[in-house]
Amino acid sequence: MTDEEFERLYGRKPVRAGTRKRVKVYWGRVIIALIVFVLIICGIWQLIRTIYNKFKKDDSSAFVVTSTADTETDSSLGDEQSSVAEDSSSEPDTPQRATWQFKVCIDPGHGGADGGACLYDTDNNLIRAEKDDTLRISLAVKDYLESQGVSVVMTRDTDIMLDDNTIDQDLDNRCTIANDAKSDLFICLHRDSVSKDVSGFECWVHNKKPDMDTMLAQNIMTNLQAVGISNNRGVSYGYTNDHTSNYHVNADVVCPSVLCELGFITSELDNNLFDTNLQAYAKAIGDACIDTAKELGVVDDNGKRVLNEQLISRSKLYYPLESYYSATNPNRRNATTQERTSN
Ligand SMILES: [Zn+2]
């Protein structure tokens, strides 16, 4: 059949092999389209993840928001912690660092006109004063605890005495700060001194041997030992060479309290350890506070507060706690004071 006969019969021209028009594939455009498609899918996936994380974060951080109002830890959150919180928003599987919802009062021993134990050279020039060492380590403990979201109260954060007249009143004022702030734990930091060549770290607790205070002291000693100390002199009760009396702060502070002697200022070995390990000791003491708060049920393992009221070491109090907090009680400032002595 000729082409003319075919066209007459079928109304169109016949298609001959080899004359079909080839379809040209533009591979470059296909690849670009695929890339754009993948990018759009990734964008949608990222958007879904962001929305999911936002809802999840709002839900899990509910207790943090309420707690910061109670414990004043909001402003104390360090830069490091803030960045952790930001990072966790893009990584939903990374657990947020806990904010430990309890309050520690830190008391740097001595201050101002009361230098504590002092070290002099042969020309009677002051080399080292206890009041400076106690302030340095106390501020380091404060920084560490606040970086963990713990609320901290300082009895002093500069070189001052808390009363111009007597050391007894100065110590009373320290106890008042701790009690009025409703602290859950109290740590009083000192350096020891002796004329002989003696070294070592120790903690002092009320002579009624209260369980809570003892636990705090033992946790501190365990952690200090782990960092490295010259000699672990352990936990003692009462007052040096007189176990019938107590350090003023251990007698009058109503929450669990410990007085720490962080090595002898008269020992070169202890002074070197103190200077070298200052940050590590601060972390050790801070972690001991967090561990104790967990063990005593003040907070749960995530840092959320469980105890409704202030933590009180009732077994060491001479008078009912209510008498201390009664504003009408004329002996308010000395409600628990009996058989105590100055630091
Ligand atoms: Zn001292």
Boltz pocket constraint, residues with backbone or C-beta under 6 A from the ligand:
constraints:
  - pocket:
      binder: B
      contacts: [[A, 109], [A, 110], [A, 116], [A, 117], [A, 130], [A, 189], [A, 190], [A, 191], [A, 343]]
      max_distance: 6.0
